[in-house]
Amino acid sequence: MSSVFQVSCPHCSTNQTATREQIGQTMRCIKCHANFGVPGPIDTSPPAPPTATSAPPTATPAPTATPTAPTAEVPKSPPPVPSPASGPPPASGPPPASGPSPASGPPPVSVRPAAEPEAPPIAAEPEPEKYRSRVTRGNWFELGCYTFMGLGLIAIILLIVFAVRYRKQNKGGLSALNRVIVQQSNEGGWADASSMSMTDPFAKISVSQVVYGGVRAKAEGNVVVESKSSELLQVYIRIENVSSNKLPYQSWFGNSFRVSDTTYQAELTDNGNRAYSMMSKADFQSIQGHKPKAVLEPGDEISDVIIFAVPRSQLGSVQHFHLELPSLAYGGSKKSRFEIPRSMIKQ
C-alpha cells in the first residue's frame, strides 16, 4: 500500500497529501495555514477474500448413524464412529472479528489530535494607494493652514507691540505728514498753520485762528471791555497732551524761558523778516481765551492766545507771518514753527 495518502484540513476542508511518517504529527494547511494533527489513513477498498493459508478451515460435523434393531440370530458389534474430516481442529475462542484482513495493511492508528494553536492575528489590508495619497494631501493642507494662521497671529502681535512702542515714542499718533513737517521745522522748515499741526513727544500744537483788531477783556465786575489799540494780531493756539503723563503748561503770552544763558520766548516775523513785539500781561487784564497756567492730563487739550503789536501800515505788505513757539512752555526742548498765510487772518 502506498505510503502517501490524502488528509482533509478540519478548518477549511482542503485536501492535501501526507505520508505515513507524518501520522500523529502536526501539519500546516497549505491554504489557511492552520495547524492540525495528521490522522491515520482510512482504507476504503473492499476486504480481500480469505485464502487457505490465511484462514482456518471450518469444522464439518460428523454424520449421525441410524441405529438398527438387533437381530437375534447374530449379534453384531456397534458400527464404528466415523472420524471427522481430516485437518486441524477448529480454533477455540471467539470467532474472528469482521473487518479488513491482515493482508490489507496495518490497522489504523488512533492518534489524539494536538491542541489547536491560536490563529495568528489577521493583518489589516493595506489602504489603497489613491486613498493614502488623498489623506497625505489633506494633512499637508491642514498643516499649511495652521502655519499660515500662526504666522498671521505672530504678525498681529508684532504689529501691536510696535504700535504701543511707537505711541510711547511719538505720544499721540503723529501722522506721516506732520512727521515730515516736524523734521523740516527742526531744520528751518515751516508748517502751514491753516492745515497742519506740530507734534513732539509731549504735545500737539496747532493754530486754531488768527484775528487782527482790538482785544476783548474782562474788567472788574466781569464787564467786557476792548483794548484801546486795534492794531493787534491775536494768535489762538491749541495745546493737546499726547504723552502718557501729566503735562504742566505755562503760557507763551507775556513769558520768557531761560536755559543757561539763553532766553527763549514766542517770536513773530513776516516774509520781509520784520520782527513784531509780543504784548505784556500788564497791558491787559483777564483776556478772553488766555490760559496763564494749566496741568494737562493725558489726552486733555486747552486753548490759549498770544498777542503781537502789528501796525496796520505794515500789514498791507505782509504775505505771511512766521511764528516760533519754544516747547519749553511744557517741558520740551524744540520749537514749533508755523507759517501763517495772509488769507488766514480775520479782521
C-alpha positions as CSV (number, residue, x, y, z in Angstrom):
1,M,0.0,0.0,0.0
2,S,1.3,3.5,-0.9
3,S,2.9,5.5,1.9
4,V,1.2,8.7,0.7
5,F,-2.4,9.4,1.4
6,Q,-4.8,12.4,1.4
7,V,-5.9,14.2,4.6
8,S,-8.5,16.9,4.9
9,C,-7.9,20.2,6.8
10,P,-10.5,20.4,9.7
11,H,-10.6,24.2,9.3
12,C,-11.1,24.8,5.6
13,S,-11.7,21.2,4.3
14,T,-8.9,21.4,1.9
15,N,-7.4,18.0,0.8
16,Q,-3.6,17.7,0.9
17,T,-1.0,15.0,0.7
18,A,0.6,13.4,3.8
19,T,3.0,10.5,4.3
20,R,2.8,7.7,6.9
21,E,5.8,9.1,8.6
22,Q,3.6,12.2,9.5
23,I,0.9,10.3,11.2
24,G,0.5,11.7,14.7
25,Q,2.4,14.8,13.9
26,T,1.3,18.4,13.4
27,M,0.8,19.5,9.9
28,R,0.2,23.1,8.5
29,C,-2.6,23.6,6.0
30,I,-1.4,24.8,2.6
31,K,-4.5,27.1,2.2
32,C,-5.5,28.6,5.6
33,H,-2.1,27.9,7.3
34,A,-3.8,26.5,10.3
35,N,-2.1,23.6,12.2
36,F,-3.8,20.2,12.7
37,G,-2.8,16.7,13.7
38,V,-2.3,14.1,10.9
39,P,-4.7,11.1,11.4
40,G,-4.1,7.7,10.0
41,P,-5.4,6.9,6.5
42,I,-8.8,5.4,6.1
43,D,-8.8,2.5,3.7
44,T,-12.0,2.4,1.6
45,S,-11.0,-0.6,-0.6
46,P,-13.1,-3.9,-0.2
47,P,-11.5,-6.5,2.1
48,A,-9.5,-9.2,0.3
49,P,-11.1,-12.8,0.2
50,P,-9.6,-15.2,2.7
51,T,-7.0,-17.7,1.5
52,A,-6.5,-21.3,2.6
53,T,-3.3,-20.5,4.3
54,S,-4.6,-17.4,6.0
55,A,-7.9,-18.7,7.4
56,P,-8.6,-21.9,9.4
57,P,-11.0,-24.4,7.8
58,T,-14.5,-24.7,9.0
59,A,-15.2,-27.9,11.0
60,T,-17.5,-30.4,9.4
61,P,-20.0,-32.0,11.8
62,A,-19.9,-35.8,12.0
63,P,-22.8,-37.7,10.4
64,T,-25.1,-39.4,12.8
65,A,-25.5,-43.2,12.4
66,T,-29.0,-44.5,12.3
67,P,-29.3,-47.3,14.9
68,T,-30.7,-50.6,13.7
69,A,-32.6,-53.0,15.7
70,P,-30.6,-56.0,17.0
71,T,-31.3,-59.3,15.4
72,A,-31.5,-62.5,17.3
73,E,-29.5,-64.5,15.0
74,V,-26.2,-62.9,15.0
75,P,-25.2,-60.2,17.4
76,K,-23.2,-57.5,15.7
77,S,-20.7,-55.1,17.1
78,P,-21.7,-51.4,17.0
79,P,-20.6,-49.6,14.0
80,P,-17.5,-47.6,14.2
81,V,-17.9,-43.9,14.8
82,P,-16.8,-42.1,11.8
83,S,-13.9,-39.8,12.3
84,P,-14.1,-36.1,11.4
85,A,-12.7,-34.8,8.3
86,S,-9.0,-34.6,8.1
87,G,-7.4,-31.3,9.1
88,P,-6.6,-29.3,12.1
89,P,-9.2,-29.0,14.7
90,P,-11.1,-25.7,14.7
91,A,-9.5,-22.9,16.7
92,S,-11.0,-22.4,20.1
93,G,-12.2,-19.0,21.1
94,P,-14.4,-16.3,19.8
95,P,-15.0,-16.1,16.1
96,P,-12.7,-13.6,14.3
97,A,-13.9,-10.0,14.2
98,S,-15.2,-8.7,10.9
99,G,-13.1,-6.1,9.2
100,P,-10.2,-5.9,6.8
101,S,-7.9,-8.9,6.6
102,P,-4.4,-8.6,8.0
103,A,-3.1,-8.7,4.5
104,S,-4.8,-5.4,3.6
105,G,-2.4,-3.4,5.7
106,P,-1.8,-2.4,9.3
107,P,-4.8,-1.3,11.3
108,P,-5.4,2.4,11.7
109,V,-3.5,4.1,14.5
110,S,-5.6,6.0,16.9
111,V,-4.0,9.5,17.1
112,R,-5.0,12.0,19.7
113,P,-5.3,15.4,17.9
114,A,-2.9,18.0,19.1
115,A,-4.2,21.1,20.7
116,E,-5.3,23.5,18.1
117,P,-2.9,26.5,18.1
118,E,-4.3,30.0,18.2
119,A,-4.7,31.5,14.8
120,P,-2.3,34.3,14.1
121,P,-3.8,37.8,14.0
122,I,-5.1,38.8,10.7
123,A,-3.1,41.8,9.4
124,A,-5.2,44.7,8.2
125,E,-5.3,45.1,4.5
126,P,-3.2,48.0,3.2
127,E,-5.1,51.1,2.2
128,P,-5.5,51.7,-1.5
129,E,-2.8,53.9,-2.9
130,K,-5.3,56.5,-4.1
131,Y,-6.9,56.9,-0.6
132,R,-3.5,57.0,1.0
133,S,-2.3,59.8,-1.2
134,R,-5.5,61.8,-0.7
135,V,-5.1,61.6,3.1
136,T,-1.5,62.8,2.8
137,R,-2.6,65.8,0.7
138,G,-5.2,66.6,3.3
139,N,-2.7,66.5,6.1
140,W,-0.4,68.9,4.2
141,F,-3.3,71.3,3.6
142,E,-4.2,71.3,7.3
143,L,-0.5,71.9,8.2
144,G,-0.3,74.8,5.8
145,C,-3.5,76.4,7.2
146,Y,-2.2,76.1,10.8
147,T,1.2,77.5,9.8
148,F,-0.5,80.4,8.0
149,M,-2.7,81.2,11.0
150,G,0.3,81.0,13.3
151,L,2.3,83.4,11.2
152,G,-0.6,85.8,11.0
153,L,-1.0,85.7,14.8
154,I,2.7,86.5,15.2
155,A,2.4,89.4,12.7
156,I,-0.5,90.8,14.6
157,I,1.3,90.6,18.0
158,L,4.4,92.3,16.5
159,L,2.2,95.0,15.0
160,I,0.6,95.7,18.3
161,V,4.0,95.8,20.1
162,F,5.3,98.2,17.5
163,A,2.2,100.4,17.7
164,V,2.4,100.6,21.5
165,R,6.1,101.4,21.3
166,Y,5.6,103.9,18.6
167,R,2.8,105.7,20.6
168,K,5.1,105.9,23.6
169,Q,7.8,107.5,21.5
170,N,5.6,109.8,19.5
171,K,2.9,110.4,22.1
172,G,-0.4,110.6,20.2
173,G,-0.1,109.0,16.8
174,L,1.9,111.5,14.7
175,S,0.8,111.5,11.1
176,A,3.3,110.9,8.3
177,L,2.8,114.5,7.0
178,N,3.3,116.0,10.4
179,R,6.4,113.9,11.0
180,V,7.9,115.4,7.8
181,I,6.9,118.9,9.0
182,V,8.4,118.4,12.4
183,Q,11.7,117.3,10.8
184,Q,11.6,120.3,8.4
185,S,10.8,122.7,11.2
186,N,13.8,121.5,13.2
187,E,15.9,122.1,10.1
188,G,14.3,125.5,9.3
189,G,11.0,124.4,7.6
190,W,7.6,125.8,8.5
191,A,4.2,124.1,8.9
192,D,1.2,125.7,7.2
193,A,-0.8,127.0,10.1
194,S,-4.1,126.8,8.2
195,S,-3.9,123.0,7.7
196,M,-1.2,121.4,9.8
197,S,-0.2,120.8,13.4
198,M,3.2,120.2,15.0
199,T,3.7,117.2,17.3
200,D,6.6,116.3,19.6
201,P,6.8,113.6,22.3
202,F,4.9,115.8,24.7
203,A,2.2,117.8,22.9
204,K,0.5,118.5,19.7
205,I,0.4,122.2,18.8
206,S,-1.9,123.8,16.3
207,V,-3.1,127.4,15.3
208,S,-6.9,127.5,15.6
209,Q,-7.5,131.0,14.3
210,V,-5.8,134.4,13.8
211,V,-7.6,137.7,14.4
212,Y,-6.4,141.3,13.7
213,G,-8.1,144.1,15.7
214,G,-8.9,145.1,19.2
215,V,-8.7,142.7,22.1
216,R,-11.7,142.0,24.3
217,A,-11.0,141.5,28.0
218,K,-12.9,141.5,31.3
219,A,-12.7,144.3,33.7
220,E,-13.8,144.4,37.3
221,G,-17.3,143.1,37.8
222,N,-16.8,140.8,34.7
223,V,-17.5,143.8,32.4
224,V,-16.2,143.1,28.9
225,V,-14.1,145.9,27.5
226,E,-11.9,146.3,24.4
227,S,-8.4,147.5,24.3
228,K,-7.5,151.0,23.2
229,S,-5.4,149.8,20.4
230,S,-6.9,147.9,17.4
231,E,-3.7,147.1,15.7
232,L,-3.2,143.8,17.5
233,L,-2.6,140.4,15.9
234,Q,-4.2,137.7,18.1
235,V,-3.0,134.1,17.5
236,Y,-5.1,131.4,19.2
237,I,-3.2,128.2,20.0
238,R,-4.5,124.7,20.8
239,I,-2.3,122.5,23.0
240,E,-3.0,118.8,23.4
241,N,-1.2,116.4,25.8
242,V,-0.2,113.4,23.8
243,S,2.1,111.9,26.4
244,S,1.2,109.2,29.0
245,N,2.0,111.6,31.9
246,K,0.6,114.8,33.2
247,L,1.8,117.8,31.3
248,P,2.5,121.2,33.1
249,Y,1.9,124.2,30.8
250,Q,2.9,127.8,31.2
251,S,1.5,130.3,28.6
252,W,3.8,131.8,26.0
253,F,1.9,135.1,26.3
254,G,3.9,137.5,28.4
255,N,6.5,134.9,29.4
256,S,10.1,134.0,28.5
257,F,12.0,130.8,29.3
258,R,15.7,130.8,30.2
259,V,18.1,127.9,29.6
260,S,21.6,128.5,30.8
261,D,22.4,132.0,29.4
262,T,19.8,131.9,26.6
263,T,16.3,133.3,26.8
264,Y,13.5,132.0,24.6
265,Q,10.1,133.3,24.0
266,A,7.4,133.3,21.3
267,E,8.5,135.2,18.2
268,L,6.6,136.7,15.2
269,T,8.2,137.8,11.9
270,D,6.9,138.4,8.4
271,N,8.0,137.5,5.0
272,G,10.2,140.6,4.9
273,N,12.0,139.4,8.1
274,R,10.5,142.2,10.2
275,A,10.0,141.2,13.9
276,Y,6.9,142.2,15.9
277,S,6.8,142.7,19.7
278,M,4.7,140.5,21.9
279,M,2.4,142.4,24.3
280,S,2.8,142.0,28.0
281,K,0.2,140.9,30.5
282,A,0.4,144.3,32.2
283,D,-1.4,145.8,29.2
284,F,-4.4,143.6,29.7
285,Q,-6.5,142.0,32.4
286,S,-8.4,138.8,32.1
287,I,-8.1,138.5,28.3
288,Q,-10.7,136.2,26.8
289,G,-9.2,132.9,25.6
290,H,-6.0,133.3,27.6
291,K,-4.8,130.4,29.9
292,P,-1.9,131.5,32.1
293,K,-1.1,128.0,33.5
294,A,-2.6,124.5,33.4
295,V,-1.8,120.9,34.1
296,L,-3.0,118.7,31.3
297,E,-3.9,115.1,31.9
298,P,-3.1,112.6,29.1
299,G,-5.4,113.3,26.2
300,D,-6.5,116.7,27.5
301,E,-6.3,119.9,25.5
302,I,-6.6,123.6,26.2
303,S,-6.6,126.9,24.2
304,D,-4.5,129.9,24.7
305,V,-3.8,133.2,22.9
306,I,-0.7,135.2,22.1
307,I,-1.0,138.9,21.2
308,F,1.5,140.9,19.0
309,A,1.5,144.5,18.1
310,V,1.4,144.8,14.2
311,P,1.0,148.3,12.7
312,R,-1.8,148.5,10.1
313,S,0.6,150.3,7.8
314,Q,2.8,147.2,7.7
315,L,0.0,144.7,7.5
316,G,-0.8,145.6,3.9
317,S,2.6,144.4,2.6
318,V,2.6,141.1,4.6
319,Q,2.1,137.9,2.6
320,H,2.6,135.6,5.6
321,F,3.9,135.6,9.2
322,H,6.3,133.1,10.8
323,L,5.5,132.1,14.4
324,E,8.0,130.3,16.6
325,L,6.9,128.7,19.8
326,P,9.5,127.2,22.1
327,S,8.4,123.9,23.6
328,L,10.0,124.9,26.9
329,A,6.5,126.1,27.8
330,Y,5.5,122.5,28.5
331,G,8.9,120.9,29.2
332,G,10.2,120.2,25.7
333,S,13.4,121.2,24.1
334,K,12.5,122.1,20.5
335,K,10.4,124.7,18.6
336,S,7.1,124.6,16.8
337,R,7.3,126.7,13.7
338,F,4.2,127.8,11.8
339,E,3.7,129.9,8.7
340,I,0.5,131.9,8.9
341,P,-0.8,132.9,5.5
342,R,-2.4,136.3,4.9
343,S,-5.6,134.5,4.0
344,M,-5.9,133.1,7.5
345,I,-6.1,136.5,9.2
346,K,-9.6,137.7,10.1
347,Q,-10.1,141.4,10.6
